[in-house]
Amino acid sequence: MPTSTGPSFGTLSIFFPMWNEEAYVHRAINAATTACVELMAAGEIDNYELIIVDDASTDATPRLADELAASDRHVKVVHHPVNRKLGGAMKTGFAAATGDLVLYTDADLPFDMAEIGKACRIMRLYESDIVSAYRHDRTGEGAAREIYTFFYNLLIRRLFGVRMRDINFAFKLCRRSIFEHISLVSEGSFIDAELIIRAKKLGYEVTQFGVDYFPRTRGVSTLSSPKVILKIVREMFALRKKLRNIQPVVKR
């Protein structure tokens, strides 16, 4: 355990892509703040920042986010003038992050934020570049989406040779230094897979671990709509050749 030798990591950046998440804004920031304060007390990090990426929301999300940023120096907000979907919001979040570590996740808190501590320990002990979580139990989100996810992960494995149990789950803790070599281009939900594919092809160490999953209880997720799935498939095949031809830059 890190003690007198100082924190294992410097600043942790956590960002939340948000589109019409007024029911979750405060809960997400409160949960992240609690987790980060505990990580500082444990000596895992020495500071933190929480970033809300407002993807041109039409509800009270922008106002609530700005109020949080005005009252807490750890919180900052980036507003999109037009909606850029998940991919655009994630690219903005990674670009806005200044920490040594960057965690991306959803505003609806699909996992217990206390799991971040475990992810930091895994990253430290296994010298990982990305720690990516998978869900122990997905039955709460419905059979159709569970089936879709199974075949999606299988397709990623066949097309790109990358084996992951839950490649699109919104829990990815990354060393910010990997983005010196990774430039993401996807605008849609394929961006989760693009990040992992690029990282593994470049030779970065990706470690998986399981977490308990908590389905959304407010609002409606659009990630499994036919329009979103079609965009994922289009981006996947458009980038297939480029992603398959990536050469390693990391020697292990």
For each residue, the residues with C-beta under 8 A, 3 or more apart:
1: 42 43
2: 5 6 7 8 42 43 44
3: 43
4:
5: 2
6: 2 43 46
7: 2 10 40 43 44 45 46
8: 2 43 44 45 120 124
9: 12 44 45 46 100 101 120 124
10: 7 45 46 47 99 100
11: 45 46 47 48 49 98 99 100 101
12: 9 36 39 45 47 48 49 99 100 101 102 103 116 120
13: 48 49 50 51 96 97 98 99 101 102 103 176
14: 32 36 48 49 50 51 102 103 104 105 116
15: 50 51 52 53 93 94 96 97 102 103 104
16: 21 28 32 50 51 52 53 93 105 106 107
17: 53 55 86 89 90 93 104 106 107
18: 21 24 25 52 53 54 55 57 61 65 89 107
19: 54 55 56 57 61 83 89
20: 57 58 59 61 219
21: 16 18 24 25 28 57 59 61 107 108 219
22: 25 57 59 60 61 64
23: 27 218 219
24: 18 21 27 28 107 108 109 218 219
25: 18 21 22 28 29 52 61 64 65 68 107
26: 29 30 64 68
27: 23 24 30 31 109
28: 16 21 24 25 31 32 107 108 109
29: 25 26 32 33 50 52 68 72 75
30: 26 27 33 34
31: 27 28 34 35 109 113
32: 14 16 28 29 35 36 50 113
33: 29 30 36 37 50 72 74
34: 30 31 37 38 113
35: 31 32 38 39 113 114 116 117
36: 12 14 32 33 39 40 45 48 50 74 116
37: 33 34 40 41
38: 34 35 41 42 114 117
39: 12 35 36 42 44 45 48 116 117 120
40: 7 36 37 43 44 45 46 47 48
41: 37 38
42: 1 2 38 39 117
43: 1 2 3 6 7 8 40
44: 2 7 8 9 39 40 117 120 121
45: 7 8 9 10 11 12 36 39 40 48 101 120
46: 6 7 9 10 11 40
47: 10 11 12 40 99
48: 11 12 13 14 36 39 40 45 74 99
49: 11 12 13 14 74 75 76 97 98 99
50: 13 14 15 16 29 32 33 36 72 74 75 76
51: 13 14 15 16 75 76 77 78 93 96 97
52: 15 16 18 25 29 65 68 69 75 76 77 78
53: 15 16 17 18 77 78 80 89 90 92 93 96
54: 18 19 57 61 62 65 77 78 79 80
55: 17 18 19 80 83 84 85 88 89
56: 19 79 80 81 82 83 84
57: 18 19 20 21 22 54 61 62
58: 20
59: 20 21 22
60: 22 63 64
61: 18 19 20 21 22 25 54 57 64 65
62: 54 57 65 66 77 79
63: 60 66 67
64: 22 25 26 60 61 67 68
65: 18 25 52 54 61 62 68 69 75 77
66: 62 63 69 70 77
67: 63 64 70 71
68: 25 26 29 52 64 65 71 72 75 77
69: 52 65 66 72 75 76 77
70: 66 67
71: 67 68 75
72: 29 33 50 68 69 75
73:
74: 33 36 48 49 50
75: 29 49 50 51 52 65 68 69 71 72
76: 49 50 51 52 69 96
77: 51 52 53 54 62 65 66 68 69
78: 51 52 53 54 92 93 96
79: 54 56 62
80: 53 54 55 56 83 84 88 89 92
81: 56
82: 56
83: 19 55 56 80
84: 55 56 80 87 88 89 92 187
85: 55 88 89 187 188 189 231
86: 17 89 90 188 189 191 223
87: 84 90 91 184 186 187 188 189 190 191 235
88: 55 80 84 85 91 92 187
89: 17 18 19 53 55 80 84 85 86 92 93
90: 17 53 86 87 93 94 104 184 191 192 195
91: 87 88 94 95 184 191
92: 53 78 80 84 88 89 95 96
93: 15 16 17 51 53 78 89 90 96 97 102 104
94: 15 90 91 97 102 104 174 176 179 184
95: 91 92
96: 13 15 51 53 76 78 92 93
97: 13 15 49 51 93 94 102 176
98: 11 13 49 176
99: 10 11 12 13 47 48 49 102 176
100: 9 10 11 12 175 176 177
101: 9 11 12 13 45 120 123 173 174 175 176
102: 12 13 14 15 93 94 97 99 173 174 175 176
103: 12 13 14 15 116 119 171 172 173 174
104: 14 15 17 90 93 94 170 171 172 174
105: 14 16 109 110 111 170 171 172
106: 16 17 109 110 170
107: 16 17 18 21 24 25 28
108: 21 24 28 216 217 218 219 221
109: 24 27 28 31 105 106 113 214
110: 105 106 135 169 170 171 213 214 215 216
111: 105 115 133 171 211 212 213 214
112: 115 211 212 214
113: 31 32 34 35 109 116
114: 35 38 117 118
115: 111 112 118 119 133 171 211
116: 12 14 35 36 39 103 113 119 120 173
117: 35 38 39 42 44 114 120 121
118: 114 115 121 122 209
119: 103 115 116 122 123 131 133 171 173 209
120: 8 9 12 39 44 45 101 116 117 123 124 131 173
121: 44 117 118 124 125
122: 118 119 125 126 128 131 207 209
123: 101 119 120 126 127 128 131 173 175 207
124: 8 9 120 121 127
125: 121 122
126: 122 123 205 207
127: 123 124 205
128: 122 123 131 205 206 207
129: 174 175 178 199 204 205 206 250
130: 172 173 174 175 178 195 196 199 204 205 206 207
131: 119 120 122 123 128 172 173 206 207 208 209
132: 164 166 167 169 171 172 173 196 206 207 208
133: 111 115 119 166 169 171 172 208 209 210 211
134: 164 165 166 169 208 209 210 211
135: 110 138 166 169 210 211 212 213
136: 210 211 212 213
137: 140 212 213
138: 135 141 145 146 149 213
139: 143 146
140: 137 213 214 215
141: 138 145 146 213 215
142: 145 146
143: 139 146 147
144: 147 148 224
145: 138 141 142 148 149 224
146: 138 139 141 142 143 149 150
147: 143 144 150 151
148: 144 145 151 152 224 229
149: 138 145 146 152 153 166 168
150: 146 147 153 154
151: 147 148 154 155
152: 148 149 155 156 167 168 232
153: 149 150 156 157 164 165 166 167
154: 150 151 157 158
155: 151 152 158 159 236
156: 152 153 159 160 162 164 167 193 197
157: 153 154 160 161 162 163 164
158: 154 155
159: 155 156 236 240 244
160: 156 157 193 197 201 240 243 244
161: 157 244
162: 156 157 167 193 196 197 200 201
163: 157
164: 132 134 153 156 157 167 196 206 208
165: 134 153 208
166: 132 133 134 135 149 153 169 208
167: 132 152 153 156 162 164 192 193 196
168: 149 152 189 192 193 223
169: 110 132 133 134 135 166 192
170: 104 105 106 110 192
171: 103 104 105 110 111 115 119 132 133 211
172: 103 104 105 130 131 132 133 192 195 196
173: 101 102 103 116 119 120 123 130 131 132
174: 94 101 102 103 104 129 130 178 179 195
175: 100 101 102 123 129 130 178
176: 13 94 97 98 99 100 101 102 179
177: 100 180
178: 129 130 174 175 181 182 199 202 204
179: 94 174 176 182 183
180: 177
181: 178 202 249
182: 178 179 195 198 199 202
183: 179
184: 87 90 91 94 191 194 195 198
185: 194 239
186: 87 189 190 191 194 235 239
187: 84 85 87 88 191 231 235
188: 85 86 87 191 228 231 232 235
189: 85 86 87 168 186 192 223 228 231 232
190: 87 186 193 194 231 232 235 236 239
191: 86 87 90 91 184 186 187 188 194 195
192: 90 167 168 169 170 172 189 195 196
193: 156 160 162 167 168 190 196 197 236
194: 184 185 186 190 191 197 198 235 239 243
195: 90 130 172 174 182 184 191 192 198 199
196: 130 132 162 164 167 172 192 193 199 200 206
197: 156 160 162 193 194 200 201 243 246
198: 182 184 194 195 201 202 243 246
199: 129 130 178 182 195 196 202 204 206
200: 162 196 197 203 204 206
201: 160 162 197 198 243 244 246 247 248
202: 178 181 182 198 199 246 247 248 249 250
203: 200 248 249 250 251 252
204: 129 130 178 199 200 250
205: 126 127 128 129 130 252
206: 128 129 130 131 132 164 196 199 200
207: 122 123 126 128 130 131 132
208: 131 132 133 134 164 165 166
209: 118 119 122 131 133 134
210: 133 134 135 136
211: 111 112 115 133 134 135 136 171
212: 111 112 135 136 137
213: 110 111 135 136 137 138 140 141
214: 109 110 111 112 140 217
215: 110 140 141
216: 108 110 219 220 221
217: 108 214
218: 23 24 108
219: 20 21 23 24 108 216
220: 216
221: 108 216 224
222: 225 228
223: 86 168 189 228
224: 144 145 148 221 228 229
225: 222 228 229
226: 229 230
227: 230 231
228: 188 189 222 223 224 225 231 232
229: 148 224 225 226 232 233
230: 226 227 233 234
231: 85 187 188 189 190 227 228 234 235
232: 152 188 189 190 228 229 235 236
233: 229 230 236 237
234: 230 231 237 238
235: 87 186 187 188 190 194 231 232 238 239
236: 155 159 190 193 232 233 239 240
237: 233 234 240
238: 234 235
239: 185 186 190 194 235 236 242 243
240: 159 160 236 237 243 244
241: 244 245
242: 239 245 246
243: 160 194 197 198 201 239 240 246
244: 159 160 161 201 240 241
245: 241 242
246: 197 198 201 202 242 243
247: 201 202
248: 201 202 203 251
249: 181 202 203
250: 129 202 203 204
251: 203 248
252: 203 205
